[in-house]
Amino acid sequence: MNRRHLISKKLQAGFTLMEFLLVVAILSIISVICVPIYASLQNTNGLDVAMNTLVQDLYQAQLLSRSETHNSPWGVAISGTNQTITLYAGTSYASRNSAYDTVFTFPTTSTTSGLSEIDFSMFYGLPQSTGSITLKSGNTTNTATINSQGMVDY
């Protein structure tokens, strides 16, 4: 083999500009399709986590009230402005003992409506108010309803 033939073979090994542009175009199309889907899945997941935390906190507040933990009734407050769900000890959120607060911050893409505070009575663990709490993110809505016996349906 002569030297000129080896140099010619080396120059032919590689990608053309057209092949490179085709790969970039395909990756761009895939990104445009996948990024919104991923963002939607993240919003839905954040909403599910927030709803599960809310329901768990409601049941925990009821249990802590029944057992008279810290000699206090317990409750749950939902704040749409602060994006928080707070489990607290006290007869109301305003008069709570903040040393026992457990705060969960839900995604800023979520909004809340309905009840903003649920207090439970000591010993019996019955809710002082009944109704629904709705969490919404994009097109997804989750609702939890608490009845007069403290049962939560979501």
C-alpha positions, 0 to 999 in steps of 0.5 A: 500500500502506498502512502497516498492511499492511507492518507485518503482512507484516513480523511474519509473516516468521520461524520459529514456536516449533514449527518451531524445536523441530522442528529442534532435535529432529531435530538431537538425534536425529542427534547421538545416532545419530552420536556413538557411531558416530564414537567407534567409528570413532576407536577402530578407527582408533587400534587400526589405527595402533597395530598398524601401528606395532607391525609396523613397529617389529618389522621395523625392530628386525630390520633394525637388528639385522641391520645391527648399528646402534650395534653392538647388537641391537635389540628392541621392548617393548609396555607395556599399563600405559604404553600404549607401544610402544618400539623400543630398542637393547640385549639386553633392555628392562631393559638397553637404551640409552635414548638410542636409544629410539623410543616410540609411545603408543597410545590408552588405550582399547586393551589388550594381551596376549601377548608384551611384549618381542621381542629380535632377534639381531645379524647374523641378526636372529632373534627370541629369542621367538616368539608373538602380541601382541594389541591390543584396543579395544572389540569390535575385536581385532588380533593380530600373530604373529611366527615363528622366522624373524622374519616377522610375520603380522597 
